[in-house]
Amino acid sequence: MNNKHIGSDFDSFLDEENLRVEVESAAIKRIIAWQIESAMKQAKISKTAMARKMNTSRTSVERLLDPSNVSVTLQTLEKAALALGKSLKIELA
């Protein structure tokens, strides 16, 4: 058995396959969508009400909450945070 991935870690595998950015982006978006949805449930805010607070469409809120849609702008995230009475914090680690 001659498997070049035996003994390597998952990050190394993703780097070798040029998948790391894609996988990390998807994971980050899933977390963000979950956090927004959780905050909406806690505040008892519907998607329609969220759209109204963000001054956008319900379709836009649906895209924001879609964990597989990684195309979200910082402006949209900031609007969502403000609509929920929160602040947006982004950092490089």
Secondary structure, DSSP 8 states (H G I E B T S, - for coil): ---TTTT--HHHHHHHTT-HHHHHHHHHHHHHHHHHHHHHHHHT--HHHHHHHHTS-HHHHHHHH-TT-----HHHHHHHHHHTT--------
